[in-house]
């Protein structure tokens, strides 16, 4: 049981909940729930009746019978308090677990002379450098300054698929509490103690407040009304009993009253709200009140950003298409050489697709041409060879301005790639077009099935992207979303939200 963190009835939680069940018997705490407060009063009255019978009273039945009724009422109170306490203890355990992860995770800190010292993660400061190897828990938020690794971020993001993080580029940040699955990385701490992602999550969990939702308030008022009605019904039985010369004991009155009022609903009402907050937390969604959980249940439209949510986040090279009369090997060589100094994810994916180490090409005195917004191309110059890779119109201008013809089949392939939601990059060598590289947004595995589940729940999914309508339509159909907003600006998102409200 201890090893299963998802088990609601862990020994530690049960012990804490039992303790809180008795603490919650304080009148000030019981008064917050009108239904259970009436049961509380009934229990006190029955305890008094038991003392009265023990003192010699004979009109209220046997002492054992009255003790049994009192015990049942007392157990009912404890059960209601226990249900609320176990839900509260679960949320507290989540915060304690996060705090323990932060405080006890060992860090392999590097000193200025490259010596490794094992220190608690709580001692790391901004600017410190540590090493993580296979199987290590990353002790603090930071940036990878050397190496690459496969990292399990499911504890933070809920995404089961491991991700690759590496030095340089936009995939170098790591989060404390995640686990290194392979390889070795050197990380520089980027946050001070108390400012990490884990610290912020702990603060959110501990700051979650038990506020009654509008529906819960309305239901409480309704239950209080029912309770008042049943008080009147129960009290009126006394004159009827006297008229029929039928004595009715206090135990009978209270037992009938407790059975008539909605005791079960009243006892579990607060526990249901807390359990909802806990269930959301187990799905890595922090809700700061029961009202937020209730609001989440009313959601019927979900707006999702395309990049990083529906797609992996970076476009990847998927195909090489040589022009007529050009061998594929020549196109691949030019594409790889033009990407040698390209640190963008797209440039790296071109080398990865080619499956060639650029160092096999004997290139003397290379001069790398970086990408600029003005030229919209990048490349390499070496030994009277000029290779460029970039946007179609940019490369077309280079080719035609030199007096060469831009191949019709290349233009046709560019058009076909665009219609299929891809991004074409044209490659040229010495101002002659060699062919096209196709880049595609990679849809996250399993995303279509998730959207199907949301659709069955009655939730409409809408993709928001800055892409042109043609590309957006293709990705939306491939991902399985219900609608999309193309070339989206912030005001477009707000207008769509207002339309759906």
C-alpha positions as CSV (number, residue, x, y, z in Angstrom):
1,X,0.0,0.0,0.0
2,X,2.8,2.4,0.8
3,X,4.3,1.8,-2.6
4,X,1.2,2.8,-4.4
5,X,0.9,6.6,-4.4
6,X,-2.4,6.4,-6.2
7,X,-4.1,4.4,-3.4
8,X,-6.6,6.6,-1.6
9,X,-6.4,4.5,1.6
10,X,-2.7,4.6,2.4
11,X,-1.9,3.9,6.0
12,X,-0.5,7.4,6.6
13,X,-3.6,9.1,5.0
14,X,-6.1,6.9,6.9
15,X,-4.3,7.7,10.3
16,X,-4.3,11.4,9.6
17,X,-8.0,11.3,8.5
18,X,-9.1,9.4,11.6
19,X,-7.4,12.0,13.8
20,X,-9.1,14.9,11.8
21,X,-12.4,13.1,12.1
22,X,-12.5,13.7,15.8
23,X,-11.0,17.2,15.6
24,X,-13.8,18.2,13.1
25,X,-16.4,17.3,15.8
26,X,-15.9,20.8,17.2
27,X,-19.2,22.7,17.1
28,X,-17.8,25.6,15.1
29,X,-16.7,23.1,12.4
30,X,-19.9,21.1,12.4
31,X,-22.1,24.3,12.2
32,X,-20.8,24.9,8.6
33,X,-22.9,21.9,7.4
34,X,-26.6,22.4,8.5
35,X,-27.6,18.8,7.9
36,X,-24.7,17.2,9.9
37,X,-25.0,19.8,12.6
38,X,-28.6,18.6,13.3
39,X,-27.2,15.0,13.5
40,X,-24.6,16.4,15.9
41,X,-27.3,17.9,18.1
42,X,-29.2,14.6,17.9
43,X,-26.1,12.7,19.1
44,X,-25.7,15.0,22.0
45,X,-29.3,14.7,23.0
46,X,-29.1,10.9,22.8
47,X,-26.0,10.9,25.0
48,X,-28.0,12.9,27.5
49,X,-30.9,10.5,27.3
50,X,-28.5,7.6,28.0
51,X,-27.3,9.4,31.1
52,X,-30.9,10.1,32.1
53,X,-31.8,6.4,31.8
54,X,-28.7,5.4,33.7
55,X,-29.9,7.7,36.5
56,X,-33.2,5.7,36.8
57,X,-35.6,7.0,34.0
58,X,-37.7,4.1,32.7
59,X,-40.0,5.8,30.1
60,X,-37.3,5.9,27.3
61,X,-36.7,2.3,26.7
62,X,-33.7,0.1,27.6
63,X,-30.2,1.6,28.1
64,X,-28.6,-0.8,25.6
65,X,-31.1,0.3,22.9
66,X,-30.4,4.0,23.5
67,X,-26.6,3.4,23.6
68,X,-26.8,1.6,20.2
69,X,-28.8,4.5,18.6
70,X,-26.2,7.0,20.1
71,X,-23.3,4.9,18.7
72,X,-24.9,4.8,15.2
73,X,-25.4,8.6,15.2
74,X,-21.8,9.1,16.4
75,X,-20.4,6.8,13.7
76,X,-22.5,8.7,11.1
77,X,-20.8,11.9,12.2
78,X,-17.3,10.3,12.1
79,X,-18.0,8.8,8.7
80,X,-18.9,12.2,7.2
81,X,-15.9,13.9,8.8
82,X,-13.6,11.0,7.7
83,X,-14.8,11.3,4.1
84,X,-13.9,15.0,4.1
85,X,-10.6,14.5,6.0
86,X,-9.4,11.7,3.7
87,X,-9.9,13.9,0.7
88,X,-8.1,16.8,2.4
89,X,-5.2,14.5,3.4
90,X,-4.8,13.4,-0.1
91,X,-4.2,16.9,-1.3
92,X,-1.8,17.6,1.5
93,X,0.1,14.4,0.7
94,X,0.5,15.7,-2.9
95,X,2.2,18.9,-1.6
96,X,4.3,16.9,0.9
97,X,5.4,14.6,-1.9
98,X,6.4,17.5,-4.1
99,X,8.3,19.1,-1.2
100,X,10.1,15.9,-0.4
101,X,11.2,15.6,-4.1
102,X,12.6,19.2,-3.9
103,X,14.4,18.8,-0.6
104,X,15.8,15.2,-0.9
105,X,16.9,15.0,-4.5
106,X,20.7,14.6,-4.6
107,X,22.6,16.9,-7.0
108,X,26.0,16.1,-8.5
109,X,27.3,19.7,-8.3
110,X,30.4,20.6,-10.3
111,X,33.0,22.8,-8.7
112,X,35.2,25.2,-10.6
113,X,37.9,22.5,-10.9
114,X,35.4,20.0,-12.3
115,X,35.1,18.0,-9.1
116,X,31.8,16.4,-8.3
117,X,30.2,17.0,-4.9
118,X,26.9,15.4,-3.9
119,X,24.6,18.0,-2.3
120,X,20.8,18.3,-1.6
121,X,18.9,20.0,-4.4
122,X,17.8,22.7,-1.8
123,X,21.4,23.9,-1.7
124,X,21.7,24.7,-5.4
125,X,21.9,28.4,-6.3
126,X,21.4,30.2,-9.6
127,X,24.6,29.8,-11.7
128,X,25.6,26.5,-10.2
129,X,26.4,23.6,-12.5
130,X,25.5,20.0,-12.0
131,X,25.7,16.7,-13.9
132,X,22.9,14.2,-14.5
133,X,23.3,10.7,-15.9
134,X,21.0,7.8,-16.8
135,X,18.5,7.2,-14.0
136,X,19.1,10.5,-12.2
137,X,16.3,12.8,-11.1
138,X,17.0,16.4,-12.3
139,X,17.4,18.4,-9.0
140,X,16.6,21.9,-10.3
141,X,15.4,23.9,-13.2
142,X,18.2,24.8,-15.6
143,X,19.7,25.0,-19.1
144,X,21.7,22.2,-20.7
145,X,25.2,23.6,-21.5
146,X,26.7,20.3,-22.6
147,X,25.4,17.0,-24.0
148,X,21.9,15.7,-24.8
149,X,19.6,13.2,-23.1
150,X,16.2,11.5,-23.2
151,X,14.1,12.8,-20.4
152,X,10.9,11.6,-18.8
153,X,8.7,14.7,-18.1
154,X,5.5,12.8,-17.3
155,X,5.7,13.7,-13.6
156,X,5.4,17.4,-14.6
157,X,3.6,17.5,-17.9
158,X,1.6,14.3,-17.9
159,X,3.0,13.4,-21.3
160,X,4.1,9.8,-21.2
161,X,6.4,9.9,-24.3
162,X,10.0,10.8,-23.3
163,X,11.5,14.0,-24.9
164,X,15.0,14.8,-26.1
165,X,16.7,17.8,-24.6
166,X,20.1,19.1,-25.8
167,X,22.5,22.0,-25.5
168,X,21.8,24.9,-27.8
169,X,18.6,25.7,-29.6
170,X,15.1,26.0,-28.0
171,X,15.1,22.5,-26.5
172,X,17.8,23.0,-23.8
173,X,15.7,23.8,-20.7
174,X,15.0,21.1,-18.1
175,X,12.7,21.0,-15.2
176,X,13.5,19.8,-11.6
177,X,11.7,16.6,-10.7
178,X,12.0,15.0,-14.2
179,X,14.1,11.9,-14.9
180,X,17.0,11.3,-17.2
181,X,16.4,8.1,-19.1
182,X,19.6,8.0,-21.1
183,X,22.9,9.7,-21.8
184,X,24.6,12.4,-19.7
185,X,24.1,16.2,-19.5
186,X,25.7,19.1,-17.8
187,X,23.2,21.7,-16.6
188,X,23.4,25.2,-15.3
189,X,20.9,26.2,-12.7
190,X,18.6,29.1,-13.8
191,X,16.5,29.7,-10.8
192,X,17.0,30.7,-7.1
193,X,15.6,28.5,-4.3
194,X,11.9,29.0,-4.0
195,X,11.5,30.1,-7.6
196,X,11.6,26.7,-9.4
197,X,8.7,25.1,-11.2
198,X,8.3,22.6,-8.3
199,X,8.2,25.5,-5.7
200,X,5.5,27.2,-7.7
201,X,3.5,24.0,-8.0
202,X,3.8,23.4,-4.2
203,X,2.6,27.0,-3.6
204,X,-0.4,26.4,-5.9
205,X,-1.3,23.1,-4.2
206,X,-1.0,24.5,-0.7
207,X,-2.9,27.7,-1.7
208,X,-5.9,25.7,-3.0
209,X,-8.8,26.7,-0.9
210,X,-12.0,24.8,0.0
211,X,-14.5,27.3,-1.3
212,X,-18.1,26.2,-1.9
213,X,-19.2,26.2,-5.5
214,X,-22.5,28.0,-6.6
215,X,-24.2,24.6,-7.1
216,X,-22.9,23.4,-3.7
217,X,-24.3,26.6,-2.0
218,X,-27.6,26.1,-3.7
219,X,-27.7,22.4,-2.7
220,X,-26.8,23.3,0.9
221,X,-29.7,25.8,1.0
222,X,-32.1,23.1,-0.4
223,X,-30.9,20.5,2.1
224,X,-31.3,23.0,5.0
225,X,-34.9,23.7,3.7
226,X,-35.6,19.9,3.7
227,X,-34.1,19.6,7.2
228,X,-36.4,22.4,8.5
229,X,-39.5,20.7,6.9
230,X,-38.6,17.3,8.5
231,X,-38.1,19.0,11.9
232,X,-41.7,20.2,11.7
233,X,-42.9,16.8,10.5
234,X,-41.1,15.0,13.3
235,X,-42.2,17.4,16.0
236,X,-45.9,17.2,15.0
237,X,-45.8,13.4,15.7
238,X,-45.7,14.2,19.5
239,X,-49.3,15.5,19.8
240,X,-50.5,12.7,17.5
241,X,-48.8,10.1,19.8
242,X,-50.3,11.7,22.9
243,X,-53.8,11.8,21.3
244,X,-53.5,8.1,20.4
245,X,-52.1,7.4,23.9
246,X,-49.0,6.0,22.2
247,X,-45.7,7.0,23.9
248,X,-42.9,7.8,21.5
249,X,-39.3,7.8,22.9
250,X,-36.7,10.4,22.2
251,X,-34.6,7.8,20.5
252,X,-37.5,7.1,18.1
253,X,-38.0,10.8,17.3
254,X,-34.3,11.3,16.6
255,X,-33.9,8.1,14.6
256,X,-36.8,9.0,12.4
257,X,-35.6,12.6,11.9
258,X,-32.1,11.4,10.9
259,X,-33.5,8.9,8.5
260,X,-35.8,11.5,6.9
261,X,-33.2,14.3,6.4
262,X,-30.7,13.9,3.5
263,X,-27.9,12.8,5.8
264,X,-25.8,11.0,3.2
265,X,-25.8,13.9,0.8
266,X,-25.0,16.4,3.5
267,X,-22.2,14.2,4.9
268,X,-20.5,13.7,1.6
269,X,-21.1,17.1,0.0
270,X,-17.9,18.7,1.0
271,X,-15.9,15.5,0.4
272,X,-17.1,15.4,-3.2
273,X,-15.7,18.9,-3.9
274,X,-12.3,18.1,-2.4
275,X,-12.2,14.8,-4.2
276,X,-12.7,16.6,-7.5
277,X,-9.8,18.9,-6.8
278,X,-7.6,15.9,-5.9
279,X,-8.7,14.0,-9.1
280,X,-7.7,17.0,-11.2
281,X,-4.3,17.2,-9.4
282,X,-3.6,13.5,-10.2
283,X,-4.0,14.5,-13.8
284,X,-1.4,17.3,-13.4
285,X,-4.1,19.9,-13.4
286,X,-4.0,22.3,-10.4
287,X,-7.4,23.7,-9.4
288,X,-7.4,26.3,-6.6
289,X,-11.0,25.8,-5.6
290,X,-14.0,23.5,-6.0
291,X,-15.6,26.2,-8.2
292,X,-12.8,25.6,-10.8
293,X,-13.6,21.9,-10.9
294,X,-17.2,22.6,-11.4
295,X,-16.4,25.2,-14.2
296,X,-14.2,22.6,-15.9
297,X,-17.2,20.3,-16.0
298,X,-19.1,22.9,-18.0
299,X,-16.4,23.2,-20.7
300,X,-17.7,22.2,-24.2
301,X,-15.1,24.0,-26.4
302,X,-11.4,23.6,-26.1
303,X,-9.0,25.9,-28.0
304,X,-5.5,24.4,-28.6
305,X,-2.4,26.1,-30.0
306,X,-1.0,24.1,-32.8
307,X,2.7,24.3,-32.1
308,X,3.8,22.2,-29.2
309,X,0.3,21.0,-28.4
310,X,-1.0,19.3,-31.5
311,X,2.3,19.1,-33.3
312,X,5.7,18.2,-31.8
313,X,6.8,21.8,-32.1
314,X,9.4,21.8,-34.8
315,X,9.0,21.1,-38.5
316,X,11.0,18.1,-39.7
317,X,12.4,17.3,-43.1
318,X,10.6,14.3,-44.6
319,X,11.5,14.0,-48.3
320,X,14.1,15.1,-50.9
321,X,12.7,15.8,-54.4
322,X,15.5,16.3,-57.0
323,X,14.8,18.3,-60.2
324,X,14.9,16.5,-63.6
325,X,18.4,15.5,-64.5
326,X,19.7,15.9,-61.0
327,X,20.7,12.8,-59.0
328,X,19.2,12.5,-55.5
329,X,22.8,12.1,-54.1
330,X,23.7,15.5,-55.4
331,X,20.7,17.1,-53.9
332,X,21.3,15.4,-50.5
333,X,25.0,16.4,-50.5
334,X,24.0,20.1,-51.2
335,X,21.3,20.0,-48.6
336,X,23.6,18.5,-45.9
337,X,26.5,21.0,-46.7
338,X,24.1,23.9,-46.5
339,X,22.9,22.7,-43.1
340,X,26.3,22.1,-41.5
341,X,26.2,25.3,-39.6
342,X,22.4,25.5,-39.3
343,X,21.5,25.1,-35.6
344,X,17.8,25.3,-36.1
345,X,15.7,22.2,-35.5
346,X,14.8,22.2,-39.2
347,X,18.5,22.3,-40.3
348,X,19.3,19.4,-37.9
349,X,16.4,17.4,-39.2
350,X,17.7,17.7,-42.8
351,X,21.0,16.2,-41.7
352,X,19.1,13.5,-39.8
353,X,16.9,12.6,-42.8
354,X,20.0,12.3,-45.0
355,X,21.6,10.0,-42.5
356,X,25.0,11.3,-43.4
357,X,27.7,12.8,-41.2
358,X,28.7,16.1,-42.9
359,X,32.3,15.5,-42.0
360,X,32.6,12.8,-44.7
361,X,32.6,15.6,-47.3
362,X,36.1,17.1,-47.7
363,X,35.3,20.8,-47.8
364,X,38.2,23.3,-47.7
365,X,37.9,26.8,-46.3
366,X,34.1,26.8,-46.0
367,X,32.3,30.1,-45.5
368,X,28.9,29.6,-44.0
369,X,26.1,32.0,-44.9
370,X,23.6,32.5,-42.1
371,X,19.9,32.9,-42.6
372,X,18.5,36.5,-42.5
373,X,15.0,37.9,-42.9
374,X,16.2,39.9,-45.9
375,X,17.7,37.0,-47.9
376,X,15.4,34.3,-46.5
377,X,18.1,31.7,-47.3
378,X,21.3,30.2,-45.8
379,X,24.1,28.1,-47.2
380,X,27.8,27.6,-47.7
381,X,30.5,28.8,-50.1
382,X,33.7,26.8,-50.8
383,X,36.1,26.1,-53.7
384,X,34.1,28.1,-56.2
385,X,30.9,26.4,-55.1
386,X,27.9,28.3,-53.8
387,X,25.1,26.4,-52.2
388,X,21.9,28.0,-51.0
389,X,18.8,26.7,-49.2
390,X,15.7,28.7,-48.5
391,X,12.3,30.0,-49.4
392,X,11.0,29.3,-52.9
393,X,10.8,32.9,-54.0
394,X,14.3,33.7,-52.6
395,X,16.0,30.8,-54.4
396,X,14.0,31.5,-57.5
397,X,15.3,35.1,-57.6
398,X,18.9,33.8,-57.2
399,X,18.4,31.4,-60.1
400,X,16.6,33.8,-62.5
401,X,18.8,36.8,-61.7
402,X,21.8,34.7,-62.9
403,X,20.1,34.0,-66.2
404,X,19.2,30.4,-65.4
405,X,15.7,28.9,-65.8
406,X,13.8,27.8,-62.6
407,X,12.6,24.3,-63.4
408,X,8.8,23.9,-63.9
409,X,8.8,20.6,-62.1
410,X,10.3,22.2,-59.0
411,X,7.6,24.8,-59.0
412,X,5.0,22.1,-59.3
413,X,6.5,20.1,-56.4
414,X,6.6,23.3,-54.3
415,X,2.9,23.8,-55.0
416,X,2.0,20.2,-54.1
417,X,4.0,20.4,-50.8
418,X,2.2,23.6,-49.8
419,X,-1.2,22.0,-50.6
420,X,-0.4,19.1,-48.4
421,X,0.3,21.4,-45.4
422,X,4.1,21.2,-45.7
423,X,6.8,23.8,-46.1
424,X,9.1,23.6,-49.2
425,X,12.8,24.6,-49.1
426,X,14.5,24.9,-52.5
427,X,18.2,24.1,-52.8
428,X,20.5,25.6,-55.5
429,X,24.1,25.1,-56.4
430,X,26.0,27.8,-58.4
431,X,22.6,29.5,-59.1
432,X,21.0,26.3,-60.5
433,X,18.0,24.7,-58.8
434,X,18.8,21.1,-57.6
435,X,15.4,20.2,-56.0
436,X,13.1,20.6,-53.0
437,X,13.2,19.6,-49.4
438,X,9.8,19.0,-47.8
439,X,9.3,20.0,-44.2
440,X,6.2,18.8,-42.3
441,X,4.7,19.6,-38.9
442,X,4.8,16.2,-37.1
443,X,1.5,15.4,-35.4
444,X,2.0,14.1,-31.8
445,X,1.4,10.3,-31.6
446,X,-2.0,9.4,-30.2
447,X,-3.4,13.0,-30.5
448,X,-6.2,12.0,-32.8
449,X,-7.4,9.3,-30.4
450,X,-7.4,11.9,-27.6
451,X,-9.6,14.2,-29.7
452,X,-11.9,11.3,-30.4
453,X,-12.3,10.8,-26.6
454,X,-13.0,14.5,-26.1
455,X,-15.6,14.4,-28.9
456,X,-17.4,11.5,-27.2
457,X,-17.5,13.7,-24.0
458,X,-19.2,16.4,-26.0
459,X,-16.2,18.7,-26.1
460,X,-15.4,20.5,-29.4
461,X,-11.7,21.0,-30.3
462,X,-10.5,24.0,-32.1
463,X,-6.9,24.4,-33.4
464,X,-5.4,27.9,-33.3
465,X,-2.5,28.6,-35.6
466,X,-0.7,31.4,-37.5
467,X,-0.4,29.2,-40.6
468,X,-2.2,30.0,-43.9
469,X,-5.7,28.4,-44.3
470,X,-4.5,25.7,-46.6
471,X,-1.8,24.4,-44.3
472,X,-4.1,24.8,-41.2
473,X,-6.9,22.8,-43.0
474,X,-4.5,20.0,-43.8
475,X,-3.1,19.7,-40.2
476,X,-6.6,20.0,-38.7
477,X,-7.9,17.1,-40.8
478,X,-4.8,15.0,-40.1
479,X,-5.0,15.7,-36.3
480,X,-8.8,15.2,-36.2
481,X,-9.8,18.5,-34.6
482,X,-13.3,19.8,-35.2
483,X,-12.4,23.3,-36.3
484,X,-9.5,25.6,-36.8
485,X,-8.5,29.3,-36.8
486,X,-5.9,30.1,-39.4
487,X,-3.6,33.2,-39.5
488,X,-4.8,33.8,-36.0
489,X,-4.2,37.0,-34.1
490,X,-4.9,37.5,-30.3
491,X,-8.1,39.4,-31.1
492,X,-9.3,36.4,-33.3
493,X,-8.9,34.1,-30.4
494,X,-11.0,36.4,-28.1
495,X,-13.7,36.8,-30.8
496,X,-14.0,33.1,-31.1
497,X,-14.2,32.6,-27.3
498,X,-17.0,35.3,-27.1
499,X,-18.8,33.6,-30.0
500,X,-18.8,30.2,-28.2
501,X,-19.8,31.6,-24.8
